[in-house]
């Protein structure tokens, strides 16, 4: 990894420091760009209070858009304000009041601009500030009005701030393309952080992206974030590597008859997609898979986006899987959320925290189709790819559950490359046989084993799912509507039956007549 030779000032926001490869360069000027409601003020004040509370760096906040009382009221709701030590130094200054005290006039000239800069410099020197926030530089420029004066002010402000040897955040209000209203603010800055908000699946999503940062090697990707009681929380992205162990050890599935069809069971650390329509027992496959591991003292995790904890425990108990016992022993972990209550990155974080805490060996995620229906296709792809890679790196054997009736019509799951991300695919189906609905299972894909190609029966009994013998003499099983295949004709049996009929209708001569007809038929076949 690239290591900067310049001094770095940590922001105190863990994930932001990771993205920046340490933090802001000391003495730099950072432009915090975004439209209204993107979280600029929260991020700026959090950075300021973190500096005073965590690193002993005094800070000064120049307010230009709202009174200090409102700034304090808004900041006081966050933990970074409440946890600030009493001796820490954060000064809040209403720069609008300061301008009024300087006998502000509508007609501003170069001399007046210098007075503003001198006032900022004096306040910084007086407070011994190492961190400065000007919120917002746009409001200050609007006061000046004249574009030439604005350009002059911006460049002189840049020089002043650089000489103060402080790290500075300038917030900039934007509504269209670009990082600033006047198009010159970004040129005096060493770094630019762009904040945005957009509606995604009926939710308002905030994003942060580093557009520029001199002196450090930073992550250029767009990152989602939330504003919580702790301030800005950037959602950690899983950074998987294509480097995971490949075990030759088979783990039993816990489903009677399935391991034979799989060619031995599930490889440890592999992942399996179990797909089928409603009522085929997909979730029960996952339950039995976990329960088999629990009996072997292998900690398990069930992530459910559809069922409550009590419903899971009841349904598992109905097939003889006492999940409650293993919950009490801390061998089983349950995660239950509706998909829309959290962002994909938050779901991933919850899964990772649970895995790291409980040393999970087996995992079931139920169901992918629910996730797909609530997230954008791109978010779904990234979530599945990253969480699948993470589980593999950890050596966790995983079963993904998904709804669907046909292999290539799995609610767009196959189109989202789910079929290529999994090691095994098991298809469950309803089939109609003699006016009765039966169940069929087929192993469509395995990696590293030679699975059977038979279409097998299975039943859901009081003691769980059992896979049985193959369907024979039937066609159309995969379509769900079957019909019997005609058996090969046994000519000897047919001849005996015809000869008997000849005797019944013709009498004793019937056998002789039939014998002559049979010879002619054989000769004709041989000639042809």
Beta strands, then each sheet from edge to edge (+ up, - down):
strand 1: 8-9
strand 2: 24-25
strand 3: 29-34
strand 4: 59-63
strand 5: 90-94
strand 6: 131-135
strand 7: 167-173
strand 8: 191-200
strand 9: 203-213
strand 10: 223-228
strand 11: 231-234
strand 12: 250-251
strand 13: 266-267
strand 14: 271-276
strand 15: 300-304
strand 16: 332-336
strand 17: 362-366
strand 18: 397-403
strand 19: 424-433
strand 20: 436-445
strand 21: 456-461
strand 22: 464-470
strand 23: 474-475
strand 24: 483-484
sheet 1: 1+ 2-
sheet 2: 5+ 4+ 6+ 7+ 3+ 8+ 9- 10+ 11-
sheet 3: 12+ 13-
sheet 4: 16+ 15+ 17+ 18+ 14+ 19+ 20- 21+ 22-
sheet 5: 23+ 24-
end
